[in-house]
Amino acid sequence: MNVDYIYHMCRKTAWQQALQSGEYAGSALDLKDGFIHFSTAEQVERTAALHLSGISGLVLLKVPARSVADDLKWEHSRDGALFPHLYRPLRCEEAVEVTELEVDADGCHVFFGLV
């Protein structure tokens, strides 16, 4: 796939812990599945709506796809679409932006201008 950036949402507290060690191993689901789930800019809002609706205290990680390309696999997932999956821990310096996600009154995350 030819995308510039991929995105991952996680709890702010998990990211803060990762900053202490320098690596983010992923959420409980990521650890169970054996890879870190990422989305493209076109996929990230729907991913949030389907899997993280109403959850506050999240951050959005923006990672250049080229910086993790050697360990990134594009695999079929929701509706047969290809999603980026990272098969190693994310080094914290690979996240070029980390943004706190707001939740609106309807429980939806606000992405305006973030992707």
Beta strands, then each sheet from edge to edge (+ up, - down):
strand 1: 5-11
strand 2: 23-24
strand 3: 36-37
strand 4: 58-64
strand 5: 72-76
strand 6: 82-86
strand 7: 90-91
strand 8: 97-100
strand 9: 102-103
strand 10: 109-110
sheet 1: 1+ 4- 8+
sheet 2: 2+ 7-
sheet 3: 3+ 6- 5+
sheet 4: 9+ 10-
end
